Amino acid sequence: MTSRDSSSSTGRVIDWTNANPTITEPLWTVDDVASYLRLKKETVRMMACLGTLPGIKIGRVWRFKASDIKEMLKNPKNRSHSSNTQNKQ
């Protein structure tokens, strides 16, 4: 399966054949996490920026895997900040 990259002036073709089709977990928004944790949206954003909440920034918005948030609550001392701190270097 291929598609044209419409954002590129070269019109290159992107090959999606080797894309990982097993990723099916939906991503939560800041609103979703704030509601789940009963926090303000600003607090969720700040915690994500600091690496306290596991998430990924896509463009200008944060996204979170529900399983990562739930795991963080189960094991608060074993938090992994690797996905957030790598972007700060």
PyMOL Python script that loads the backbone (N, CA, C, O; Angstrom):
from pymol import cmd

cmd.read_pdbstr("""\
ATOM      1  N   MET A   1       0.841  -1.168   0.000  1.00  0.00           N
ATOM      2  CA  MET A   1       0.000   0.000   0.000  1.00  0.00           C
ATOM      3  C   MET A   1       0.887   1.231   0.000  1.00  0.00           C
ATOM      4  O   MET A   1       1.778   1.349   0.841  1.00  0.00           O
ATOM      5  N   THR A   2       0.661   2.140  -0.919  1.00  0.00           N
ATOM      6  CA  THR A   2       1.441   3.368  -0.997  1.00  0.00           C
ATOM      7  C   THR A   2       0.493   4.551  -1.085  1.00  0.00           C
ATOM      8  O   THR A   2      -0.680   4.411  -1.431  1.00  0.00           O
ATOM      9  N   SER A   3       1.031   5.718  -0.762  1.00  0.00           N
ATOM     10  CA  SER A   3       0.238   6.936  -0.901  1.00  0.00           C
ATOM     11  C   SER A   3       1.153   8.084  -1.259  1.00  0.00           C
ATOM     12  O   SER A   3       2.349   8.050  -0.967  1.00  0.00           O
ATOM     13  N   ARG A   4       0.594   9.099  -1.891  1.00  0.00           N
ATOM     14  CA  ARG A   4       1.349  10.302  -2.236  1.00  0.00           C
ATOM     15  C   ARG A   4       1.489  11.187  -1.022  1.00  0.00           C
ATOM     16  O   ARG A   4       0.532  11.365  -0.268  1.00  0.00           O
ATOM     17  N   ASP A   5       2.670  11.744  -0.823  1.00  0.00           N
ATOM     18  CA  ASP A   5       2.909  12.693   0.251  1.00  0.00           C
ATOM     19  C   ASP A   5       2.492  14.063  -0.262  1.00  0.00           C
ATOM     20  O   ASP A   5       3.248  14.713  -0.984  1.00  0.00           O
ATOM     21  N   SER A   6       1.294  14.505   0.109  1.00  0.00           N
ATOM     22  CA  SER A   6       0.769  15.757  -0.424  1.00  0.00           C
ATOM     23  C   SER A   6       1.483  16.974   0.136  1.00  0.00           C
ATOM     24  O   SER A   6       1.404  18.053  -0.450  1.00  0.00           O
ATOM     25  N   SER A   7       2.191  16.825   1.279  1.00  0.00           N
ATOM     26  CA  SER A   7       2.884  17.967   1.854  1.00  0.00           C
ATOM     27  C   SER A   7       4.231  18.224   1.187  1.00  0.00           C
ATOM     28  O   SER A   7       4.853  19.259   1.426  1.00  0.00           O
ATOM     29  N   SER A   8       4.673  17.319   0.378  1.00  0.00           N
ATOM     30  CA  SER A   8       5.971  17.444  -0.258  1.00  0.00           C
ATOM     31  C   SER A   8       5.825  17.929  -1.691  1.00  0.00           C
ATOM     32  O   SER A   8       4.984  17.435  -2.442  1.00  0.00           O
ATOM     33  N   SER A   9       6.646  18.895  -2.063  1.00  0.00           N
ATOM     34  CA  SER A   9       6.591  19.397  -3.435  1.00  0.00           C
ATOM     35  C   SER A   9       7.206  18.405  -4.416  1.00  0.00           C
ATOM     36  O   SER A   9       7.008  18.519  -5.625  1.00  0.00           O
ATOM     37  N   THR A  10       7.956  17.427  -3.893  1.00  0.00           N
ATOM     38  CA  THR A  10       8.575  16.442  -4.773  1.00  0.00           C
ATOM     39  C   THR A  10       7.594  15.348  -5.164  1.00  0.00           C
ATOM     40  O   THR A  10       7.855  14.608  -6.113  1.00  0.00           O
ATOM     41  N   GLY A  11       6.475  15.224  -4.461  1.00  0.00           N
ATOM     42  CA  GLY A  11       5.486  14.202  -4.769  1.00  0.00           C
ATOM     43  C   GLY A  11       5.991  12.796  -4.519  1.00  0.00           C
ATOM     44  O   GLY A  11       5.581  11.857  -5.202  1.00  0.00           O
ATOM     45  N   ARG A  12       6.883  12.638  -3.539  1.00  0.00           N
ATOM     46  CA  ARG A  12       7.436  11.315  -3.268  1.00  0.00           C
ATOM     47  C   ARG A  12       6.342  10.364  -2.809  1.00  0.00           C
ATOM     48  O   ARG A  12       5.301  10.786  -2.304  1.00  0.00           O
ATOM     49  N   VAL A  13       6.592   9.083  -2.992  1.00  0.00           N
ATOM     50  CA  VAL A  13       5.645   8.047  -2.613  1.00  0.00           C
ATOM     51  C   VAL A  13       6.100   7.427  -1.292  1.00  0.00           C
ATOM     52  O   VAL A  13       7.269   7.077  -1.129  1.00  0.00           O
ATOM     53  N   ILE A  14       5.160   7.295  -0.349  1.00  0.00           N
ATOM     54  CA  ILE A  14       5.457   6.685   0.938  1.00  0.00           C
ATOM     55  C   ILE A  14       4.942   5.259   0.919  1.00  0.00           C
ATOM     56  O   ILE A  14       3.783   5.011   0.588  1.00  0.00           O
ATOM     57  N   ASP A  15       5.811   4.322   1.276  1.00  0.00           N
ATOM     58  CA  ASP A  15       5.435   2.913   1.297  1.00  0.00           C
ATOM     59  C   ASP A  15       4.975   2.540   2.707  1.00  0.00           C
ATOM     60  O   ASP A  15       5.772   2.565   3.645  1.00  0.00           O
ATOM     61  N   TRP A  16       3.699   2.195   2.860  1.00  0.00           N
ATOM     62  CA  TRP A  16       3.119   1.835   4.147  1.00  0.00           C
ATOM     63  C   TRP A  16       3.065   0.312   4.342  1.00  0.00           C
ATOM     64  O   TRP A  16       2.429  -0.156   5.287  1.00  0.00           O
ATOM     65  N   THR A  17       3.707  -0.455   3.485  1.00  0.00           N
ATOM     66  CA  THR A  17       3.655  -1.907   3.537  1.00  0.00           C
ATOM     67  C   THR A  17       4.151  -2.459   4.867  1.00  0.00           C
ATOM     68  O   THR A  17       3.567  -3.403   5.401  1.00  0.00           O
ATOM     69  N   ASN A  18       5.210  -1.889   5.402  1.00  0.00           N
ATOM     70  CA  ASN A  18       5.810  -2.404   6.635  1.00  0.00           C
ATOM     71  C   ASN A  18       5.297  -1.694   7.882  1.00  0.00           C
ATOM     72  O   ASN A  18       5.890  -1.841   8.951  1.00  0.00           O
ATOM     73  N   ALA A  19       4.222  -0.937   7.779  1.00  0.00           N
ATOM     74  CA  ALA A  19       3.660  -0.255   8.944  1.00  0.00           C
ATOM     75  C   ALA A  19       3.156  -1.294   9.940  1.00  0.00           C
ATOM     76  O   ALA A  19       2.708  -2.372   9.549  1.00  0.00           O
ATOM     77  N   ASN A  20       3.229  -0.970  11.209  1.00  0.00           N
ATOM     78  CA  ASN A  20       2.820  -1.906  12.257  1.00  0.00           C
ATOM     79  C   ASN A  20       1.310  -1.850  12.442  1.00  0.00           C
ATOM     80  O   ASN A  20       0.804  -0.892  13.027  1.00  0.00           O
ATOM     81  N   PRO A  21       0.579  -2.847  11.961  1.00  0.00           N
ATOM     82  CA  PRO A  21      -0.882  -2.823  12.068  1.00  0.00           C
ATOM     83  C   PRO A  21      -1.401  -3.271  13.426  1.00  0.00           C
ATOM     84  O   PRO A  21      -2.612  -3.254  13.646  1.00  0.00           O
ATOM     85  N   THR A  22      -0.523  -3.673  14.347  1.00  0.00           N
ATOM     86  CA  THR A  22      -0.980  -4.197  15.629  1.00  0.00           C
ATOM     87  C   THR A  22      -1.223  -3.106  16.670  1.00  0.00           C
ATOM     88  O   THR A  22      -1.760  -3.391  17.741  1.00  0.00           O
ATOM     89  N   ILE A  23      -0.847  -1.893  16.383  1.00  0.00           N
ATOM     90  CA  ILE A  23      -1.064  -0.803  17.329  1.00  0.00           C
ATOM     91  C   ILE A  23      -2.522  -0.371  17.215  1.00  0.00           C
ATOM     92  O   ILE A  23      -2.916   0.303  16.263  1.00  0.00           O
ATOM     93  N   THR A  24      -3.310  -0.774  18.204  1.00  0.00           N
ATOM     94  CA  THR A  24      -4.738  -0.482  18.140  1.00  0.00           C
ATOM     95  C   THR A  24      -5.235   0.318  19.333  1.00  0.00           C
ATOM     96  O   THR A  24      -6.395   0.730  19.358  1.00  0.00           O
ATOM     97  N   GLU A  25      -4.386   0.544  20.312  1.00  0.00           N
ATOM     98  CA  GLU A  25      -4.806   1.272  21.503  1.00  0.00           C
ATOM     99  C   GLU A  25      -5.020   2.741  21.166  1.00  0.00           C
ATOM    100  O   GLU A  25      -4.107   3.399  20.668  1.00  0.00           O
ATOM    101  N   PRO A  26      -6.215   3.263  21.430  1.00  0.00           N
ATOM    102  CA  PRO A  26      -6.447   4.682  21.146  1.00  0.00           C
ATOM    103  C   PRO A  26      -5.662   5.562  22.109  1.00  0.00           C
ATOM    104  O   PRO A  26      -5.383   5.167  23.241  1.00  0.00           O
ATOM    105  N   LEU A  27      -5.320   6.727  21.658  1.00  0.00           N
ATOM    106  CA  LEU A  27      -4.591   7.674  22.493  1.00  0.00           C
ATOM    107  C   LEU A  27      -5.565   8.615  23.183  1.00  0.00           C
ATOM    108  O   LEU A  27      -6.557   9.049  22.597  1.00  0.00           O
ATOM    109  N   TRP A  28      -5.264   8.921  24.440  1.00  0.00           N
ATOM    110  CA  TRP A  28      -6.081   9.864  25.191  1.00  0.00           C
ATOM    111  C   TRP A  28      -5.591  11.276  24.954  1.00  0.00           C
ATOM    112  O   TRP A  28      -4.402  11.501  24.724  1.00  0.00           O
ATOM    113  N   THR A  29      -6.502  12.220  25.010  1.00  0.00           N
ATOM    114  CA  THR A  29      -6.185  13.639  24.912  1.00  0.00           C
ATOM    115  C   THR A  29      -5.918  14.184  26.309  1.00  0.00           C
ATOM    116  O   THR A  29      -6.095  13.479  27.302  1.00  0.00           O
ATOM    117  N   VAL A  30      -5.498  15.427  26.379  1.00  0.00           N
ATOM    118  CA  VAL A  30      -5.326  16.102  27.662  1.00  0.00           C
ATOM    119  C   VAL A  30      -6.655  16.111  28.413  1.00  0.00           C
ATOM    120  O   VAL A  30      -6.684  15.883  29.622  1.00  0.00           O
ATOM    121  N   ASP A  31      -7.753  16.372  27.707  1.00  0.00           N
ATOM    122  CA  ASP A  31      -9.080  16.365  28.333  1.00  0.00           C
ATOM    123  C   ASP A  31      -9.398  15.004  28.943  1.00  0.00           C
ATOM    124  O   ASP A  31      -9.913  14.925  30.058  1.00  0.00           O
ATOM    125  N   ASP A  32      -9.091  13.933  28.210  1.00  0.00           N
ATOM    126  CA  ASP A  32      -9.359  12.581  28.699  1.00  0.00           C
ATOM    127  C   ASP A  32      -8.587  12.291  29.983  1.00  0.00           C
ATOM    128  O   ASP A  32      -9.147  11.781  30.953  1.00  0.00           O
ATOM    129  N   VAL A  33      -7.294  12.623  29.979  1.00  0.00           N
ATOM    130  CA  VAL A  33      -6.451  12.357  31.144  1.00  0.00           C
ATOM    131  C   VAL A  33      -6.888  13.222  32.326  1.00  0.00           C
ATOM    132  O   VAL A  33      -6.950  12.746  33.459  1.00  0.00           O
ATOM    133  N   ALA A  34      -7.189  14.489  32.058  1.00  0.00           N
ATOM    134  CA  ALA A  34      -7.637  15.387  33.129  1.00  0.00           C
ATOM    135  C   ALA A  34      -8.911  14.863  33.773  1.00  0.00           C
ATOM    136  O   ALA A  34      -9.046  14.894  34.996  1.00  0.00           O
ATOM    137  N   SER A  35      -9.831  14.391  32.972  1.00  0.00           N
ATOM    138  CA  SER A  35     -11.077  13.843  33.494  1.00  0.00           C
ATOM    139  C   SER A  35     -10.817  12.567  34.298  1.00  0.00           C
ATOM    140  O   SER A  35     -11.365  12.395  35.386  1.00  0.00           O
ATOM    141  N   TYR A  36      -9.991  11.686  33.769  1.00  0.00           N
ATOM    142  CA  TYR A  36      -9.680  10.416  34.423  1.00  0.00           C
ATOM    143  C   TYR A  36      -8.984  10.629  35.771  1.00  0.00           C
ATOM    144  O   TYR A  36      -9.300   9.960  36.755  1.00  0.00           O
ATOM    145  N   LEU A  37      -8.034  11.568  35.801  1.00  0.00           N
ATOM    146  CA  LEU A  37      -7.264  11.821  37.020  1.00  0.00           C
ATOM    147  C   LEU A  37      -7.873  12.908  37.904  1.00  0.00           C
ATOM    148  O   LEU A  37      -7.388  13.171  39.005  1.00  0.00           O
ATOM    149  N   ARG A  38      -8.938  13.532  37.410  1.00  0.00           N
ATOM    150  CA  ARG A  38      -9.606  14.631  38.116  1.00  0.00           C
ATOM    151  C   ARG A  38      -8.635  15.772  38.397  1.00  0.00           C
ATOM    152  O   ARG A  38      -8.516  16.261  39.521  1.00  0.00           O
ATOM    153  N   LEU A  39      -7.945  16.177  37.332  1.00  0.00           N
ATOM    154  CA  LEU A  39      -7.009  17.292  37.380  1.00  0.00           C
ATOM    155  C   LEU A  39      -7.428  18.349  36.373  1.00  0.00           C
ATOM    156  O   LEU A  39      -8.249  18.089  35.493  1.00  0.00           O
ATOM    157  N   LYS A  40      -6.866  19.533  36.504  1.00  0.00           N
ATOM    158  CA  LYS A  40      -7.089  20.575  35.498  1.00  0.00           C
ATOM    159  C   LYS A  40      -6.248  20.247  34.269  1.00  0.00           C
ATOM    160  O   LYS A  40      -5.194  19.619  34.371  1.00  0.00           O
ATOM    161  N   LYS A  41      -6.728  20.679  33.114  1.00  0.00           N
ATOM    162  CA  LYS A  41      -5.995  20.430  31.862  1.00  0.00           C
ATOM    163  C   LYS A  41      -4.601  21.042  31.912  1.00  0.00           C
ATOM    164  O   LYS A  41      -3.646  20.450  31.408  1.00  0.00           O
ATOM    165  N   GLU A  42      -4.475  22.208  32.507  1.00  0.00           N
ATOM    166  CA  GLU A  42      -3.171  22.869  32.600  1.00  0.00           C
ATOM    167  C   GLU A  42      -2.200  22.036  33.427  1.00  0.00           C
ATOM    168  O   GLU A  42      -1.007  21.984  33.127  1.00  0.00           O
ATOM    169  N   THR A  43      -2.714  21.384  34.472  1.00  0.00           N
ATOM    170  CA  THR A  43      -1.876  20.530  35.317  1.00  0.00           C
ATOM    171  C   THR A  43      -1.385  19.315  34.544  1.00  0.00           C
ATOM    172  O   THR A  43      -0.226  18.919  34.672  1.00  0.00           O
ATOM    173  N   VAL A  44      -2.261  18.726  33.745  1.00  0.00           N
ATOM    174  CA  VAL A  44      -1.870  17.571  32.925  1.00  0.00           C
ATOM    175  C   VAL A  44      -0.775  17.981  31.945  1.00  0.00           C
ATOM    176  O   VAL A  44       0.217  17.267  31.796  1.00  0.00           O
ATOM    177  N   ARG A  45      -0.942  19.119  31.277  1.00  0.00           N
ATOM    178  CA  ARG A  45       0.084  19.589  30.326  1.00  0.00           C
ATOM    179  C   ARG A  45       1.418  19.825  31.024  1.00  0.00           C
ATOM    180  O   ARG A  45       2.468  19.437  30.512  1.00  0.00           O
ATOM    181  N   MET A  46       1.375  20.465  32.199  1.00  0.00           N
ATOM    182  CA  MET A  46       2.598  20.763  32.927  1.00  0.00           C
ATOM    183  C   MET A  46       3.284  19.464  33.357  1.00  0.00           C
ATOM    184  O   MET A  46       4.500  19.330  33.221  1.00  0.00           O
ATOM    185  N   MET A  47       2.504  18.507  33.877  1.00  0.00           N
ATOM    186  CA  MET A  47       3.077  17.231  34.308  1.00  0.00           C
ATOM    187  C   MET A  47       3.676  16.468  33.131  1.00  0.00           C
ATOM    188  O   MET A  47       4.705  15.810  33.284  1.00  0.00           O
ATOM    189  N   ALA A  48       3.049  16.547  31.963  1.00  0.00           N
ATOM    190  CA  ALA A  48       3.593  15.889  30.769  1.00  0.00           C
ATOM    191  C   ALA A  48       4.911  16.549  30.361  1.00  0.00           C
ATOM    192  O   ALA A  48       5.873  15.861  30.020  1.00  0.00           O
ATOM    193  N   CYS A  49       4.953  17.867  30.395  1.00  0.00           N
ATOM    194  CA  CYS A  49       6.187  18.585  30.038  1.00  0.00           C
ATOM    195  C   CYS A  49       7.327  18.240  30.987  1.00  0.00           C
ATOM    196  O   CYS A  49       8.479  18.129  30.566  1.00  0.00           O
ATOM    197  N   LEU A  50       7.007  18.072  32.258  1.00  0.00           N
ATOM    198  CA  LEU A  50       8.028  17.752  33.265  1.00  0.00           C
ATOM    199  C   LEU A  50       8.405  16.282  33.268  1.00  0.00           C
ATOM    200  O   LEU A  50       9.387  15.899  33.905  1.00  0.00           O
ATOM    201  N   GLY A  51       7.638  15.444  32.562  1.00  0.00           N
ATOM    202  CA  GLY A  51       7.926  14.025  32.523  1.00  0.00           C
ATOM    203  C   GLY A  51       7.249  13.241  33.632  1.00  0.00           C
ATOM    204  O   GLY A  51       7.503  12.047  33.787  1.00  0.00           O
ATOM    205  N   THR A  52       6.392  13.891  34.405  1.00  0.00           N
ATOM    206  CA  THR A  52       5.684  13.217  35.486  1.00  0.00           C
ATOM    207  C   THR A  52       4.596  12.303  34.945  1.00  0.00           C
ATOM    208  O   THR A  52       4.311  11.261  35.535  1.00  0.00           O
ATOM    209  N   LEU A  53       3.995  12.677  33.843  1.00  0.00           N
ATOM    210  CA  LEU A  53       3.004  11.843  33.154  1.00  0.00           C
ATOM    211  C   LEU A  53       3.626  11.315  31.869  1.00  0.00           C
ATOM    212  O   LEU A  53       4.234  12.081  31.121  1.00  0.00           O
ATOM    213  N   PRO A  54       3.486  10.022  31.597  1.00  0.00           N
ATOM    214  CA  PRO A  54       4.024   9.477  30.344  1.00  0.00           C
ATOM    215  C   PRO A  54       3.149   9.884  29.170  1.00  0.00           C
ATOM    216  O   PRO A  54       1.961   9.564  29.126  1.00  0.00           O
ATOM    217  N   GLY A  55       3.735  10.578  28.238  1.00  0.00           N
ATOM    218  CA  GLY A  55       2.988  11.013  27.072  1.00  0.00           C
ATOM    219  C   GLY A  55       3.915  11.380  25.944  1.00  0.00           C
ATOM    220  O   GLY A  55       5.138  11.325  26.074  1.00  0.00           O
ATOM    221  N   ILE A  56       3.318  11.755  24.841  1.00  0.00           N
ATOM    222  CA  ILE A  56       4.093  12.169  23.681  1.00  0.00           C
ATOM    223  C   ILE A  56       3.459  13.421  23.111  1.00  0.00           C
ATOM    224  O   ILE A  56       2.236  13.536  23.031  1.00  0.00           O
ATOM    225  N   LYS A  57       4.296  14.344  22.720  1.00  0.00           N
ATOM    226  CA  LYS A  57       3.797  15.573  22.111  1.00  0.00           C
ATOM    227  C   LYS A  57       3.861  15.405  20.601  1.00  0.00           C
ATOM    228  O   LYS A  57       4.924  15.175  20.025  1.00  0.00           O
ATOM    229  N   ILE A  58       2.710  15.523  19.985  1.00  0.00           N
ATOM    230  CA  ILE A  58       2.607  15.412  18.531  1.00  0.00           C
ATOM    231  C   ILE A  58       2.238  16.798  18.015  1.00  0.00           C
ATOM    232  O   ILE A  58       1.104  17.252  18.164  1.00  0.00           O
ATOM    233  N   GLY A  59       3.202  17.447  17.416  1.00  0.00           N
ATOM    234  CA  GLY A  59       2.965  18.830  17.006  1.00  0.00           C
ATOM    235  C   GLY A  59       2.818  19.700  18.244  1.00  0.00           C
ATOM    236  O   GLY A  59       3.749  19.833  19.038  1.00  0.00           O
ATOM    237  N   ARG A  60       1.640  20.287  18.398  1.00  0.00           N
ATOM    238  CA  ARG A  60       1.381  21.160  19.536  1.00  0.00           C
ATOM    239  C   ARG A  60       0.487  20.522  20.592  1.00  0.00           C
ATOM    240  O   ARG A  60       0.123  21.181  21.566  1.00  0.00           O
ATOM    241  N   VAL A  61       0.129  19.261  20.420  1.00  0.00           N
ATOM    242  CA  VAL A  61      -0.800  18.619  21.351  1.00  0.00           C
ATOM    243  C   VAL A  61      -0.168  17.396  22.009  1.00  0.00           C
ATOM    244  O   VAL A  61       0.694  16.740  21.423  1.00  0.00           O
ATOM    245  N   TRP A  62      -0.601  17.099  23.224  1.00  0.00           N
ATOM    246  CA  TRP A  62      -0.140  15.937  23.957  1.00  0.00           C
ATOM    247  C   TRP A  62      -1.099  14.789  23.750  1.00  0.00           C
ATOM    248  O   TRP A  62      -2.310  14.990  23.668  1.00  0.00           O
ATOM    249  N   ARG A  63      -0.557  13.570  23.664  1.00  0.00           N
ATOM    250  CA  ARG A  63      -1.353  12.342  23.585  1.00  0.00           C
ATOM    251  C   ARG A  63      -0.776  11.343  24.583  1.00  0.00           C
ATOM    252  O   ARG A  63       0.426  11.321  24.845  1.00  0.00           O
ATOM    253  N   PHE A  64      -1.666  10.518  25.132  1.00  0.00           N
ATOM    254  CA  PHE A  64      -1.291   9.591  26.194  1.00  0.00           C
ATOM    255  C   PHE A  64      -1.905   8.232  25.922  1.00  0.00           C
ATOM    256  O   PHE A  64      -3.054   8.140  25.490  1.00  0.00           O
ATOM    257  N   LYS A  65      -1.139   7.167  26.176  1.00  0.00           N
ATOM    258  CA  LYS A  65      -1.689   5.817  26.104  1.00  0.00           C
ATOM    259  C   LYS A  65      -2.376   5.540  27.433  1.00  0.00           C
ATOM    260  O   LYS A  65      -1.784   5.727  28.496  1.00  0.00           O
ATOM    261  N   ALA A  66      -3.621   5.095  27.369  1.00  0.00           N
ATOM    262  CA  ALA A  66      -4.380   4.807  28.586  1.00  0.00           C
ATOM    263  C   ALA A  66      -3.641   3.794  29.454  1.00  0.00           C
ATOM    264  O   ALA A  66      -3.607   3.930  30.677  1.00  0.00           O
ATOM    265  N   SER A  67      -3.056   2.788  28.831  1.00  0.00           N
ATOM    266  CA  SER A  67      -2.345   1.757  29.592  1.00  0.00           C
ATOM    267  C   SER A  67      -1.149   2.344  30.345  1.00  0.00           C
ATOM    268  O   SER A  67      -0.845   1.903  31.453  1.00  0.00           O
ATOM    269  N   ASP A  68      -0.465   3.337  29.754  1.00  0.00           N
ATOM    270  CA  ASP A  68       0.664   3.973  30.440  1.00  0.00           C
ATOM    271  C   ASP A  68       0.206   4.761  31.660  1.00  0.00           C
ATOM    272  O   ASP A  68       0.860   4.726  32.702  1.00  0.00           O
ATOM    273  N   ILE A  69      -0.916   5.471  31.539  1.00  0.00           N
ATOM    274  CA  ILE A  69      -1.444   6.249  32.662  1.00  0.00           C
ATOM    275  C   ILE A  69      -1.872   5.305  33.787  1.00  0.00           C
ATOM    276  O   ILE A  69      -1.571   5.544  34.957  1.00  0.00           O
ATOM    277  N   LYS A  70      -2.576   4.230  33.421  1.00  0.00           N
ATOM    278  CA  LYS A  70      -3.035   3.277  34.434  1.00  0.00           C
ATOM    279  C   LYS A  70      -1.858   2.568  35.101  1.00  0.00           C
ATOM    280  O   LYS A  70      -1.882   2.338  36.310  1.00  0.00           O
ATOM    281  N   GLU A  71      -0.842   2.223  34.336  1.00  0.00           N
ATOM    282  CA  GLU A  71       0.353   1.580  34.889  1.00  0.00           C
ATOM    283  C   GLU A  71       1.091   2.529  35.827  1.00  0.00           C
ATOM    284  O   GLU A  71       1.597   2.105  36.866  1.00  0.00           O
ATOM    285  N   MET A  72       1.154   3.798  35.471  1.00  0.00           N
ATOM    286  CA  MET A  72       1.808   4.793  36.314  1.00  0.00           C
ATOM    287  C   MET A  72       1.109   4.876  37.672  1.00  0.00           C
ATOM    288  O   MET A  72       1.763   5.038  38.702  1.00  0.00           O
ATOM    289  N   LEU A  73      -0.210   4.767  37.670  1.00  0.00           N
ATOM    290  CA  LEU A  73      -0.951   4.814  38.929  1.00  0.00           C
ATOM    291  C   LEU A  73      -0.720   3.565  39.776  1.00  0.00           C
ATOM    292  O   LEU A  73      -0.718   3.639  41.004  1.00  0.00           O
ATOM    293  N   LYS A  74      -0.529   2.428  39.129  1.00  0.00           N
ATOM    294  CA  LYS A  74      -0.260   1.186  39.854  1.00  0.00           C
ATOM    295  C   LYS A  74       1.133   1.183  40.462  1.00  0.00           C
ATOM    296  O   LYS A  74       1.324   0.709  41.582  1.00  0.00           O
ATOM    297  N   ASN A  75       2.106   1.709  39.728  1.00  0.00           N
ATOM    298  CA  ASN A  75       3.513   1.699  40.142  1.00  0.00           C
ATOM    299  C   ASN A  75       4.083   3.116  40.105  1.00  0.00           C
ATOM    300  O   ASN A  75       4.897   3.419  39.232  1.00  0.00           O
ATOM    301  N   PRO A  76       3.686   3.977  41.012  1.00  0.00           N
ATOM    302  CA  PRO A  76       4.119   5.379  40.945  1.00  0.00           C
ATOM    303  C   PRO A  76       5.618   5.573  41.111  1.00  0.00           C
ATOM    304  O   PRO A  76       6.146   6.584  40.648  1.00  0.00           O
ATOM    305  N   LYS A  77       6.327   4.648  41.749  1.00  0.00           N
ATOM    306  CA  LYS A  77       7.767   4.805  41.956  1.00  0.00           C
ATOM    307  C   LYS A  77       8.586   4.300  40.778  1.00  0.00           C
ATOM    308  O   LYS A  77       9.781   4.579  40.691  1.00  0.00           O
ATOM    309  N   ASN A  78       7.959   3.563  39.872  1.00  0.00           N
ATOM    310  CA  ASN A  78       8.673   3.003  38.726  1.00  0.00           C
ATOM    311  C   ASN A  78       8.363   3.761  37.445  1.00  0.00           C
ATOM    312  O   ASN A  78       8.316   3.171  36.366  1.00  0.00           O
ATOM    313  N   ARG A  79       8.154   5.042  37.559  1.00  0.00           N
ATOM    314  CA  ARG A  79       7.809   5.832  36.372  1.00  0.00           C
ATOM    315  C   ARG A  79       8.982   5.908  35.421  1.00  0.00           C
ATOM    316  O   ARG A  79      10.132   6.053  35.835  1.00  0.00           O
ATOM    317  N   SER A  80       8.676   5.808  34.147  1.00  0.00           N
ATOM    318  CA  SER A  80       9.698   5.952  33.117  1.00  0.00           C
ATOM    319  C   SER A  80       9.516   7.300  32.458  1.00  0.00           C
ATOM    320  O   SER A  80       8.449   7.599  31.922  1.00  0.00           O
ATOM    321  N   HIS A  81      10.552   8.113  32.496  1.00  0.00           N
ATOM    322  CA  HIS A  81      10.477   9.440  31.889  1.00  0.00           C
ATOM    323  C   HIS A  81      11.161   9.481  30.531  1.00  0.00           C
ATOM    324  O   HIS A  81      11.316  10.559  29.957  1.00  0.00           O
ATOM    325  N   SER A  82      11.566   8.353  30.013  1.00  0.00           N
ATOM    326  CA  SER A  82      12.399   8.327  28.827  1.00  0.00           C
ATOM    327  C   SER A  82      11.735   8.978  27.620  1.00  0.00           C
ATOM    328  O   SER A  82      12.415   9.661  26.855  1.00  0.00           O
ATOM    329  N   SER A  83      10.444   8.794  27.422  1.00  0.00           N
ATOM    330  CA  SER A  83       9.803   9.349  26.235  1.00  0.00           C
ATOM    331  C   SER A  83       9.699  10.854  26.306  1.00  0.00           C
ATOM    332  O   SER A  83       9.705  11.515  25.268  1.00  0.00           O
ATOM    333  N   ASN A  84       9.603  11.420  27.504  1.00  0.00           N
ATOM    334  CA  ASN A  84       9.476  12.862  27.627  1.00  0.00           C
ATOM    335  C   ASN A  84      10.825  13.563  27.728  1.00  0.00           C
ATOM    336  O   ASN A  84      10.978  14.664  27.199  1.00  0.00           O
ATOM    337  N   THR A  85      11.803  12.962  28.390  1.00  0.00           N
ATOM    338  CA  THR A  85      13.069  13.645  28.602  1.00  0.00           C
ATOM    339  C   THR A  85      13.957  13.610  27.379  1.00  0.00           C
ATOM    340  O   THR A  85      14.828  14.468  27.236  1.00  0.00           O
ATOM    341  N   GLN A  86      13.769  12.652  26.494  1.00  0.00           N
ATOM    342  CA  GLN A  86      14.594  12.593  25.290  1.00  0.00           C
ATOM    343  C   GLN A  86      14.362  13.820  24.416  1.00  0.00           C
ATOM    344  O   GLN A  86      15.290  14.293  23.760  1.00  0.00           O
ATOM    345  N   ASN A  87      13.138  14.341  24.399  1.00  0.00           N
ATOM    346  CA  ASN A  87      12.828  15.482  23.556  1.00  0.00           C
ATOM    347  C   ASN A  87      13.409  16.773  24.084  1.00  0.00           C
ATOM    348  O   ASN A  87      13.506  17.745  23.335  1.00  0.00           O
ATOM    349  N   LYS A  88      13.808  16.822  25.368  1.00  0.00           N
ATOM    350  CA  LYS A  88      14.317  18.043  25.960  1.00  0.00           C
ATOM    351  C   LYS A  88      15.798  18.243  25.702  1.00  0.00           C
ATOM    352  O   LYS A  88      16.308  19.341  25.930  1.00  0.00           O
ATOM    353  N   GLN A  89      16.502  17.235  25.241  1.00  0.00           N
ATOM    354  CA  GLN A  89      17.957  17.333  25.086  1.00  0.00           C
ATOM    355  C   GLN A  89      18.341  18.115  23.872  1.00  0.00           C
ATOM    356  O   GLN A  89      19.529  18.290  23.600  1.00  0.00           O
TER     357      GLN A  89
END
""", "prot")
cmd.dss("prot")
cmd.show_as("cartoon", "prot")
cmd.util.cbc("prot")
cmd.orient("prot")
